[in-house]
């Protein structure tokens, strides 16, 4: 998100799916560079997102996300980071500034009707040694936490995947031997 989205201090980022493992990490990385973070997930995850560093939280079930964003960022957001896709992404596009940037880990952008001025990038995890070193340094300094939503024994792998498929986790689902 930081590299592909070119997020800088003083910018505002809207993070969709902010309560999950990817979204929660995105909150922390954005705060680390000095961005204002608007985090979107269910109302029950608001405290979790605030603990990770979100400046504002929005319940995606309470109404149009873009309208709620405009209340806290009237000019719109510089970067929209999508870790959920679907209707929430489609409804959030109006929150982008005219020259905004959209990064998605799920959507390839083919079905999105984006203005030509919006820069879109579909990203896949491609960690480099320097990126992993940076994450380790942040974790060692206590600036990056990896919340665990649930832990399952290897024999319960099916249950672990069922939990992930609910898309209602607050952190990572871990499978242990």
ChimeraX commands (.cxc) that place a marker at each C-alpha (Angstrom):
marker #1 position 0.00,0.00,0.00 radius 0.5
marker #1 position 2.75,2.43,0.90 radius 0.5
marker #1 position 4.87,1.69,-2.17 radius 0.5
marker #1 position 2.16,0.97,-4.76 radius 0.5
marker #1 position -0.16,3.66,-3.41 radius 0.5
marker #1 position 2.63,6.20,-2.88 radius 0.5
marker #1 position 1.04,7.17,0.44 radius 0.5
marker #1 position 2.74,10.12,2.11 radius 0.5
marker #1 position 2.52,11.97,5.42 radius 0.5
marker #1 position -0.42,14.34,5.54 radius 0.5
marker #1 position -2.52,12.38,3.05 radius 0.5
marker #1 position -5.81,10.67,3.86 radius 0.5
marker #1 position -6.39,6.98,3.19 radius 0.5
marker #1 position -9.69,5.09,3.24 radius 0.5
marker #1 position -9.21,1.42,4.16 radius 0.5
marker #1 position -12.00,-1.02,3.29 radius 0.5
marker #1 position -12.03,-4.29,5.23 radius 0.5
marker #1 position -10.00,-2.60,7.94 radius 0.5
marker #1 position -10.77,-5.09,10.72 radius 0.5
marker #1 position -9.19,-8.09,9.00 radius 0.5
marker #1 position -5.55,-9.08,8.96 radius 0.5
marker #1 position -4.67,-7.20,5.75 radius 0.5
marker #1 position -6.74,-4.15,6.61 radius 0.5
marker #1 position -5.42,-4.00,10.18 radius 0.5
marker #1 position -1.86,-4.08,8.91 radius 0.5
marker #1 position -2.73,-1.35,6.40 radius 0.5
marker #1 position -4.01,0.88,9.24 radius 0.5
marker #1 position -0.74,0.54,11.10 radius 0.5
marker #1 position 1.48,1.08,8.05 radius 0.5
marker #1 position -0.49,4.18,7.03 radius 0.5
marker #1 position -0.20,5.65,10.53 radius 0.5
marker #1 position 3.52,4.90,10.50 radius 0.5
marker #1 position 4.02,7.17,7.46 radius 0.5
marker #1 position 1.89,9.93,9.02 radius 0.5
marker #1 position -1.35,9.56,7.06 radius 0.5
marker #1 position -4.86,10.17,8.36 radius 0.5
marker #1 position -6.70,6.84,8.41 radius 0.5
marker #1 position -10.42,6.32,7.83 radius 0.5
marker #1 position -11.18,2.65,8.52 radius 0.5
marker #1 position -14.29,0.85,7.24 radius 0.5
marker #1 position -15.71,-2.36,8.71 radius 0.5
marker #1 position -18.65,-3.33,10.91 radius 0.5
marker #1 position -19.55,-1.26,13.97 radius 0.5
marker #1 position -18.52,-4.12,16.25 radius 0.5
marker #1 position -14.93,-3.70,15.00 radius 0.5
marker #1 position -14.66,0.04,15.70 radius 0.5
marker #1 position -12.69,-0.32,18.95 radius 0.5
marker #1 position -10.32,-2.82,17.32 radius 0.5
marker #1 position -9.63,-0.42,14.43 radius 0.5
marker #1 position -9.06,2.50,16.82 radius 0.5
marker #1 position -6.60,0.38,18.83 radius 0.5
marker #1 position -4.65,-0.23,15.62 radius 0.5
marker #1 position -4.48,3.52,14.97 radius 0.5
marker #1 position -7.51,4.50,12.87 radius 0.5
marker #1 position -8.37,8.19,13.20 radius 0.5
marker #1 position -11.97,7.62,12.10 radius 0.5
marker #1 position -14.12,4.50,11.78 radius 0.5
marker #1 position -17.12,3.95,9.54 radius 0.5
marker #1 position -19.70,1.19,9.79 radius 0.5
marker #1 position -20.27,0.00,6.23 radius 0.5
marker #1 position -23.74,-1.25,7.25 radius 0.5
marker #1 position -24.93,2.16,8.48 radius 0.5
marker #1 position -25.37,3.75,5.06 radius 0.5
marker #1 position -23.37,4.88,2.04 radius 0.5
marker #1 position -19.67,4.85,2.91 radius 0.5
marker #1 position -18.81,7.78,0.62 radius 0.5
marker #1 position -21.32,10.03,2.43 radius 0.5
marker #1 position -19.82,9.14,5.80 radius 0.5
marker #1 position -16.31,9.78,4.45 radius 0.5
marker #1 position -17.29,13.25,3.18 radius 0.5
marker #1 position -18.27,14.18,6.76 radius 0.5
marker #1 position -14.71,13.65,8.01 radius 0.5
marker #1 position -12.82,14.34,4.76 radius 0.5
marker #1 position -14.94,16.81,2.74 radius 0.5
marker #1 position -12.36,17.04,-0.06 radius 0.5
marker #1 position -12.22,13.26,-0.37 radius 0.5
marker #1 position -9.40,10.80,0.17 radius 0.5
marker #1 position -6.04,10.61,-1.58 radius 0.5
marker #1 position -5.88,6.82,-1.49 radius 0.5
marker #1 position -8.51,4.11,-1.26 radius 0.5
marker #1 position -7.10,0.76,-0.13 radius 0.5
marker #1 position -9.49,-2.11,-0.86 radius 0.5
marker #1 position -9.24,-5.35,1.11 radius 0.5
marker #1 position -12.91,-6.34,0.72 radius 0.5
marker #1 position -14.20,-5.42,-2.79 radius 0.5
marker #1 position -17.86,-5.92,-3.76 radius 0.5
marker #1 position -20.57,-3.35,-3.07 radius 0.5
marker #1 position -18.52,-1.63,-0.37 radius 0.5
marker #1 position -15.81,-0.82,-2.91 radius 0.5
marker #1 position -18.29,0.33,-5.56 radius 0.5
marker #1 position -20.07,2.60,-3.06 radius 0.5
marker #1 position -16.78,4.03,-1.78 radius 0.5
marker #1 position -15.38,5.19,-5.13 radius 0.5
marker #1 position -17.17,8.53,-4.79 radius 0.5
marker #1 position -14.98,9.27,-1.74 radius 0.5
marker #1 position -11.84,9.48,-3.90 radius 0.5
marker #1 position -10.40,12.86,-4.83 radius 0.5
marker #1 position -10.49,13.50,-8.60 radius 0.5
marker #1 position -6.79,12.59,-8.91 radius 0.5
marker #1 position -7.03,9.86,-6.27 radius 0.5
marker #1 position -5.38,6.47,-6.19 radius 0.5
marker #1 position -7.08,3.09,-5.75 radius 0.5
marker #1 position -5.19,0.00,-4.64 radius 0.5
marker #1 position -7.01,-3.33,-4.43 radius 0.5
marker #1 position -5.78,-6.70,-3.24 radius 0.5
marker #1 position -8.94,-8.40,-4.55 radius 0.5
marker #1 position -10.37,-6.54,-7.54 radius 0.5
marker #1 position -8.67,-6.46,-10.94 radius 0.5
marker #1 position -10.51,-3.25,-11.84 radius 0.5
marker #1 position -12.18,-4.62,-14.98 radius 0.5
marker #1 position -15.69,-4.19,-13.59 radius 0.5
marker #1 position -15.07,-0.76,-12.07 radius 0.5
marker #1 position -16.21,2.40,-13.80 radius 0.5
marker #1 position -13.32,4.65,-12.79 radius 0.5
marker #1 position -12.72,8.20,-13.98 radius 0.5
marker #1 position -9.64,8.45,-16.20 radius 0.5
marker #1 position -7.93,10.66,-13.59 radius 0.5
marker #1 position -8.00,7.92,-10.90 radius 0.5
marker #1 position -4.92,5.74,-10.84 radius 0.5
marker #1 position -5.80,2.08,-10.18 radius 0.5
marker #1 position -3.47,-0.74,-9.26 radius 0.5
marker #1 position -4.28,-4.36,-8.41 radius 0.5
marker #1 position -1.56,-5.60,-6.07 radius 0.5
marker #1 position -0.50,-9.06,-5.04 radius 0.5
marker #1 position 1.79,-9.76,-2.09 radius 0.5
marker #1 position 5.34,-9.60,-3.41 radius 0.5
marker #1 position 7.42,-8.97,-0.31 radius 0.5
marker #1 position 11.06,-8.15,-0.81 radius 0.5
marker #1 position 13.81,-8.62,1.74 radius 0.5
marker #1 position 13.91,-4.85,2.47 radius 0.5
marker #1 position 10.10,-4.80,2.91 radius 0.5
marker #1 position 10.21,-7.75,5.31 radius 0.5
marker #1 position 13.12,-6.19,7.21 radius 0.5
marker #1 position 11.09,-2.98,7.56 radius 0.5
marker #1 position 8.06,-4.90,8.89 radius 0.5
marker #1 position 10.28,-6.76,11.36 radius 0.5
marker #1 position 11.76,-3.46,12.56 radius 0.5
marker #1 position 8.29,-2.01,13.08 radius 0.5
marker #1 position 7.19,-5.14,14.97 radius 0.5
marker #1 position 10.34,-5.10,17.11 radius 0.5
marker #1 position 9.66,-1.44,17.95 radius 0.5
marker #1 position 6.07,-2.25,18.92 radius 0.5
marker #1 position 4.71,-0.22,15.98 radius 0.5
marker #1 position 3.19,-3.21,14.17 radius 0.5
marker #1 position 0.92,-5.71,15.86 radius 0.5
marker #1 position -0.60,-8.80,14.28 radius 0.5
marker #1 position -3.86,-9.51,16.09 radius 0.5
marker #1 position -4.98,-13.14,16.04 radius 0.5
marker #1 position -8.70,-13.61,15.52 radius 0.5
marker #1 position -8.73,-17.37,16.09 radius 0.5
marker #1 position -6.36,-20.33,16.39 radius 0.5
marker #1 position -7.16,-23.79,15.04 radius 0.5
marker #1 position -5.40,-27.14,15.26 radius 0.5
marker #1 position -4.18,-28.61,11.98 radius 0.5
marker #1 position -6.95,-31.21,12.22 radius 0.5
marker #1 position -9.49,-28.34,12.20 radius 0.5
marker #1 position -8.21,-26.69,9.02 radius 0.5
marker #1 position -11.67,-26.87,7.44 radius 0.5
marker #1 position -13.13,-24.91,10.38 radius 0.5
marker #1 position -10.35,-22.34,10.04 radius 0.5
marker #1 position -11.18,-21.76,6.38 radius 0.5
marker #1 position -14.89,-21.56,7.19 radius 0.5
marker #1 position -14.04,-18.82,9.69 radius 0.5
marker #1 position -12.01,-16.94,7.06 radius 0.5
marker #1 position -14.83,-17.24,4.53 radius 0.5
marker #1 position -17.22,-15.43,6.88 radius 0.5
marker #1 position -15.14,-12.28,6.22 radius 0.5
marker #1 position -15.87,-11.24,9.80 radius 0.5
marker #1 position -12.54,-11.73,11.51 radius 0.5
marker #1 position -10.57,-9.16,13.48 radius 0.5
marker #1 position -7.04,-10.18,12.66 radius 0.5
marker #1 position -5.45,-13.34,11.36 radius 0.5
marker #1 position -6.72,-16.90,11.58 radius 0.5
marker #1 position -3.84,-19.16,12.62 radius 0.5
marker #1 position -3.49,-22.92,12.05 radius 0.5
marker #1 position -1.03,-24.70,14.35 radius 0.5
marker #1 position 0.31,-28.29,14.20 radius 0.5
marker link #1:1,2 radius 0.2
marker link #1:2,3 radius 0.2
marker link #1:3,4 radius 0.2
marker link #1:4,5 radius 0.2
marker link #1:5,6 radius 0.2
marker link #1:6,7 radius 0.2
marker link #1:7,8 radius 0.2
marker link #1:8,9 radius 0.2
marker link #1:9,10 radius 0.2
marker link #1:10,11 radius 0.2
marker link #1:11,12 radius 0.2
marker link #1:12,13 radius 0.2
marker link #1:13,14 radius 0.2
marker link #1:14,15 radius 0.2
marker link #1:15,16 radius 0.2
marker link #1:16,17 radius 0.2
marker link #1:17,18 radius 0.2
marker link #1:18,19 radius 0.2
marker link #1:19,20 radius 0.2
marker link #1:20,21 radius 0.2
marker link #1:21,22 radius 0.2
marker link #1:22,23 radius 0.2
marker link #1:23,24 radius 0.2
marker link #1:24,25 radius 0.2
marker link #1:25,26 radius 0.2
marker link #1:26,27 radius 0.2
marker link #1:27,28 radius 0.2
marker link #1:28,29 radius 0.2
marker link #1:29,30 radius 0.2
marker link #1:30,31 radius 0.2
marker link #1:31,32 radius 0.2
marker link #1:32,33 radius 0.2
marker link #1:33,34 radius 0.2
marker link #1:34,35 radius 0.2
marker link #1:35,36 radius 0.2
marker link #1:36,37 radius 0.2
marker link #1:37,38 radius 0.2
marker link #1:38,39 radius 0.2
marker link #1:39,40 radius 0.2
marker link #1:40,41 radius 0.2
marker link #1:41,42 radius 0.2
marker link #1:42,43 radius 0.2
marker link #1:43,44 radius 0.2
marker link #1:44,45 radius 0.2
marker link #1:45,46 radius 0.2
marker link #1:46,47 radius 0.2
marker link #1:47,48 radius 0.2
marker link #1:48,49 radius 0.2
marker link #1:49,50 radius 0.2
marker link #1:50,51 radius 0.2
marker link #1:51,52 radius 0.2
marker link #1:52,53 radius 0.2
marker link #1:53,54 radius 0.2
marker link #1:54,55 radius 0.2
marker link #1:55,56 radius 0.2
marker link #1:56,57 radius 0.2
marker link #1:57,58 radius 0.2
marker link #1:58,59 radius 0.2
marker link #1:59,60 radius 0.2
marker link #1:60,61 radius 0.2
marker link #1:61,62 radius 0.2
marker link #1:62,63 radius 0.2
marker link #1:63,64 radius 0.2
marker link #1:64,65 radius 0.2
marker link #1:65,66 radius 0.2
marker link #1:66,67 radius 0.2
marker link #1:67,68 radius 0.2
marker link #1:68,69 radius 0.2
marker link #1:69,70 radius 0.2
marker link #1:70,71 radius 0.2
marker link #1:71,72 radius 0.2
marker link #1:72,73 radius 0.2
marker link #1:73,74 radius 0.2
marker link #1:74,75 radius 0.2
marker link #1:75,76 radius 0.2
marker link #1:76,77 radius 0.2
marker link #1:77,78 radius 0.2
marker link #1:78,79 radius 0.2
marker link #1:79,80 radius 0.2
marker link #1:80,81 radius 0.2
marker link #1:81,82 radius 0.2
marker link #1:82,83 radius 0.2
marker link #1:83,84 radius 0.2
marker link #1:84,85 radius 0.2
marker link #1:85,86 radius 0.2
marker link #1:86,87 radius 0.2
marker link #1:87,88 radius 0.2
marker link #1:88,89 radius 0.2
marker link #1:89,90 radius 0.2
marker link #1:90,91 radius 0.2
marker link #1:91,92 radius 0.2
marker link #1:92,93 radius 0.2
marker link #1:93,94 radius 0.2
marker link #1:94,95 radius 0.2
marker link #1:95,96 radius 0.2
marker link #1:96,97 radius 0.2
marker link #1:97,98 radius 0.2
marker link #1:98,99 radius 0.2
marker link #1:99,100 radius 0.2
marker link #1:100,101 radius 0.2
marker link #1:101,102 radius 0.2
marker link #1:102,103 radius 0.2
marker link #1:103,104 radius 0.2
marker link #1:104,105 radius 0.2
marker link #1:105,106 radius 0.2
marker link #1:106,107 radius 0.2
marker link #1:107,108 radius 0.2
marker link #1:108,109 radius 0.2
marker link #1:109,110 radius 0.2
marker link #1:110,111 radius 0.2
marker link #1:111,112 radius 0.2
marker link #1:112,113 radius 0.2
marker link #1:113,114 radius 0.2
marker link #1:114,115 radius 0.2
marker link #1:115,116 radius 0.2
marker link #1:116,117 radius 0.2
marker link #1:117,118 radius 0.2
marker link #1:118,119 radius 0.2
marker link #1:119,120 radius 0.2
marker link #1:120,121 radius 0.2
marker link #1:121,122 radius 0.2
marker link #1:122,123 radius 0.2
marker link #1:123,124 radius 0.2
marker link #1:124,125 radius 0.2
marker link #1:125,126 radius 0.2
marker link #1:126,127 radius 0.2
marker link #1:127,128 radius 0.2
marker link #1:128,129 radius 0.2
marker link #1:129,130 radius 0.2
marker link #1:130,131 radius 0.2
marker link #1:131,132 radius 0.2
marker link #1:132,133 radius 0.2
marker link #1:133,134 radius 0.2
marker link #1:134,135 radius 0.2
marker link #1:135,136 radius 0.2
marker link #1:136,137 radius 0.2
marker link #1:137,138 radius 0.2
marker link #1:138,139 radius 0.2
marker link #1:139,140 radius 0.2
marker link #1:140,141 radius 0.2
marker link #1:141,142 radius 0.2
marker link #1:142,143 radius 0.2
marker link #1:143,144 radius 0.2
marker link #1:144,145 radius 0.2
marker link #1:145,146 radius 0.2
marker link #1:146,147 radius 0.2
marker link #1:147,148 radius 0.2
marker link #1:148,149 radius 0.2
marker link #1:149,150 radius 0.2
marker link #1:150,151 radius 0.2
marker link #1:151,152 radius 0.2
marker link #1:152,153 radius 0.2
marker link #1:153,154 radius 0.2
marker link #1:154,155 radius 0.2
marker link #1:155,156 radius 0.2
marker link #1:156,157 radius 0.2
marker link #1:157,158 radius 0.2
marker link #1:158,159 radius 0.2
marker link #1:159,160 radius 0.2
marker link #1:160,161 radius 0.2
marker link #1:161,162 radius 0.2
marker link #1:162,163 radius 0.2
marker link #1:163,164 radius 0.2
marker link #1:164,165 radius 0.2
marker link #1:165,166 radius 0.2
marker link #1:166,167 radius 0.2
marker link #1:167,168 radius 0.2
marker link #1:168,169 radius 0.2
marker link #1:169,170 radius 0.2
marker link #1:170,171 radius 0.2
marker link #1:171,172 radius 0.2
marker link #1:172,173 radius 0.2
marker link #1:173,174 radius 0.2
marker link #1:174,175 radius 0.2
marker link #1:175,176 radius 0.2
marker link #1:176,177 radius 0.2
view
